Amino acid sequence: MKNRQGHGSDTVFPGTGGTPSARKVSAKNRKAWPRPYRQHTDGHAAASCRGVFSVDEKASSPDNGTDSKKTAGKEDVPMMEGFLGERHLVSLGIYFAFALLLYLFLRKRSVRVRRTVLGILSFAGLPALVWYPLACGDLLRFLPLELCSFTALLLPAAVLTGDRKLNNVLLLWSFGSFCAILLNPLETAWSPGDTEFWMFYAPHAAEAAVPPLMFALGLAEKDPRCIPVSVGSTFAAYTFSHACNRLINAFYARTGSPYRVNYMFAERPENPVLDACWRLLPVPYLYALVLLPGVVLLLLLLYLPQIAGKKRKNG
């Protein structure tokens, strides 16, 4: 099998049907590969954020209408090996410690200091949006069309302006960044010495921590009236990314490129949660809508104190 960069190899990205997993590939061997393949294998924004796959991989993907675990034997194992791995647990520990210490540091500071510190952190996701296309040399595969990319672009405006609707939308989207840390299927390929490690985890940690801290520190107010806006914005972003997937993939097919993009995973699942959704509804784009009831339930739980308080006030 050829990998996604066109070099002959049996090793492709974990979670996309290739073997062996990155856990079995030493850093020394990765450094011996041609640079384009090293970039693609060690960390393309593919982590949990950038879905890119090759035409060859579709034979072992859910897109072929078959159950990948039943037909591919161990081909799904690499993806599962990246779920709650050692580096995940370390990264989650660092994330919670970072968020807690930041809260403890800022809670007794002035509003100006709080907004300034969170404002600086809100820009953490922007360097990755520039680094990935420059490092890998393909703009179409690294457009800011992931939910985490949208968060990175909007977070500075939300923090610096304190806009009510925008902050409430990003509160929901921060759970997407948290899930990216938790469910990243490629963590086994990285070490803290890799640039890709920091370009993935640092932005996602900031994007997952800053929106909740805006509310915890009194810089934004949770408003239940923003629930429809949050759900609608998420659906609109997902639909827009899906449309871009189709346009870009049609261009790739027409030009004979082996690449296909999978922004916001609208074309196929690439983590255990979305894989479960695919089993319930194996249709590109529509399968992720299985999560919609869970998203609404999450929002209701998040806003339950405000909803209950409003009812008591009206009563």
N, C-alpha and C positions, 0 to 999 in steps of 0.2 A: 504494500500500500504506500502511496505517496502522501507525505504530510501536506499540510495546508500551504506551505510555502513552495511546494513543488519539488522539494528534495526527497530522494528515495529514502524512506525510513518506515519502520513499523511503529514508531512512537508518535502519537498525536496527542492532542489535548485530552486530559482526563475529563470524563463526562460527555464526550462526543463520540464514543464508540471505539476508541483506540486502545491498544495495549502495547507495552505495559504501562502502569500508572507512573505519574511523575515521582511518586514516592520511591520507585525502584531505579530512578535515573540519578546518578551522582552529579554533583555540581561540576566536577572535573570533566565528565563526559559532555555536559551541556555546553561548557566553554569550548569544546572541540568542534561543535557544530558550526555551520556557516551562520554568520551574525543574523541574517533575517529570520532564520529558523529559531535561533536562540531567543530573539525578541518575542517571537510568536508563542514559543513554548513556555518561556519563563514567566510571562506575565501579561500578555496583551490584555487590554482592558477587559479581556474575556473573563477574567475572574468571574465575578457573578454579575458583572456590570456590562460587559460587552459580549454579545453572542455573535460569534463568527464561525462558520463551519464551511467545509468544502463539499462539493457535489458527491465525492466518493463516500463521505461520511453519512449521507442521507440513507444509504443502504442499511445502516445499523441504527438509524434514528427513529423516533416515534412517528416521523412524517410518512413513513412507508406504510402506515396503517396496521402495523403489527406490534405486538408487545415486545419491547426491546429486551426485557429481562428473560422472556421465554425463548427468544430466538437467538440471542447473542451470548448466552452463557455468562461469561464473566465480563462482558463488554461494558456493563453498567457499573461494575465494581469500582473503577477509578473515581467515578463521581461520588459514590457513597463513601469512599475512603476519605474524601475531603470534607465530610460532614462532622462537625464537632471534633476535629483533630486536635493535636497538641497545640499547634499554633493558634487555632481558633480559640481555645480556652485561655491561652495567654493573652491573645488580643482582646477577648471579651473582658478579662480581668483588668487589663490596662484601660479599656474604655470606661468601665464602671468607676475605677479609681480616679481617672481623669475627670469624669463628670462630677463625681462627689466632691473632690478636692476643689474643683473650679467653683462649684456652688458654695462650699464653705468659705472660700476666699472672697467671693463677690457679694454674699448676702448682707454683709455689714458695710459694703462700700456704697458710694453715692450712685445715683442713677446714671450720671455721666460716665463714671468709671465702668459700671456694668455694661453699658451700651458700647463703650469704646473697646473693651476687651472682647466682647462677643462679636463686635463688628470686625475686629482683626481676624478672629477665628473663622468668621463667615466667608472669608476669601480663600480658605484652605483648599477648596475643591477646584479652583480655577487653574492652577498650574498643571494639574493632571489632564485637563481638557486640551492643553497645548502640547504637553509632553508626549502623549500617546501617538498622535498623528505624525509628529516630527520624528519620534524614535522608530516608528514602524513604516513610515513612508507611504501611507495610504489613507488619504483623508476620508474617503467614503466609508471605510470600515471603522472610523473613529469619530464620527459626527456626534455632537452633543444631543443624542436622541434617546438616552436612557433616563429613567426617573431620577437617578442620582445626578445626572448631568443637568437636568432641569432644576433640581434642588440647588446645585452649585451655582447656577446662573442667577437664581432668584433670591437666594439666602442673604447676600449683602443688602439688597434693597429692603428685604423684610426687617432685618435687624436695624438698619440705619434710619428707616422711616417709621418703623413700628406699625405698619399698615395692618389693620385688624384682619381682613380677609386673607391676605397673603400669609400672615403668621399662622392662622388656623389651618390653611392648606398645607403648609410646610410641616406642621405638627404631625399630620398624617403621613406625609412623605418621609419624615425622619424614621418611621418604622421600616420603610423600604431600605434605607441606608443601614439600619441596624440588622435587618435580615440579610443584607449583602455580606456583612461581616460574619454572621452566623452560618450562612449557607454557601459561602464561597467554595466551589468544588475544586479549586486549583491551589489551595493553600499548601498542599504537600509539595508543590514545585518550588516554593519560595523559602528564603531565609531572610532574617532581618538585614543581612548585608546586601540584598538585592534592591535595586532602585524601584522595581515593580512593587515590592512589598510595601514601601512607604508611599508610593503613588496611589496605591489602592487603599490601604488601611488608614492612613492619616486623614485624607479627605472624608472617607466614610465615617470615621469617628467624630469628626467635627460636624458633619451633616446630621449625624444621629443625636449629638449632644446639644448643639446650639438651640434648635427650635424648642425642645422641652425646657431648657434653661430660661428661655425668654419668658415663659409663663411662670416658672417657679420663682423667678427673680422679680416678677411684677412688671416686666417690660412689655408684656402683651396680655390680652384678656381672652380667655376661652369663651366663645360665643356659639351656642347650639344652632343658631340661625345659619352658621357657616357650614354645617354638615352637608347640605345639598351642594354647596359650592365646592367643597373638598372632594366629594365623590364625583361630581361632574367634571372637575378639573383633571382628576386622575384618569377618568374614562376618556376625556378629550386628548390627553397626552398619549395614552395608550393607542388610541385610534390613529393619531397623527404618526406615531412611530411605525405602526403597522403599515400605513400607506407608504411611508418612506421605504420600509423594507421591500415592499412589492416593486416600487419604482427602481430602487438600486439593484435588486436581484434580477429584474428584467434586463437592466443594462448589462450586468455581469453575464447573464446568459447569452445576450446578443453579441457580446464581444468575446465570448469563449473563455471568460475567466472562471477559475475553479471556485472562487469565493462566493459566499452568500452571507448576508448580514441578518442579524436576529435581534434588533433593538427591542428592548423591553420584553424580550423572549416571546414576542407575539407569534413567531413562526413555529417554535418548538420549545419544550421545557428543557431547562439545563440545571435544575436543582431538585432535591427530593420532594419539596412541597409542590412545585409545579408539575413534577412527574405524576404525583397523585391526582392532580386536577386533570391531567391528560388522560388518565385511565378512566375517569368519569365521563369526559367529553373530548374524544380524540379528534378535535377540529382546530386547525391553526386559528389564532386570534380569539375564537370563541371559548377555547378551553380555559383561559385564565379568568373568564367571567364567573367561573365556579366559586372564585374567592369573594365575589361581591357581597354575599350575605355576611361573610366573616368580617369584611371591611366595615359594613354598616354596624354590625354588632360591636366591633372595636370602638367605633366612634361614639356609639351610645354609652358605652362604659366610660370612655374618656370624659364625656360631657354630662355624666349622670349627676354629679353634684350641682352643676349649673342648672340642669333641667329640673331637679328636685327643688332647688332654691327658688326658681322662678314660679313653680307651682304653689309653693308655700306663700310666696309674696302675693300672687294673684288670688289665693284662697283667703 
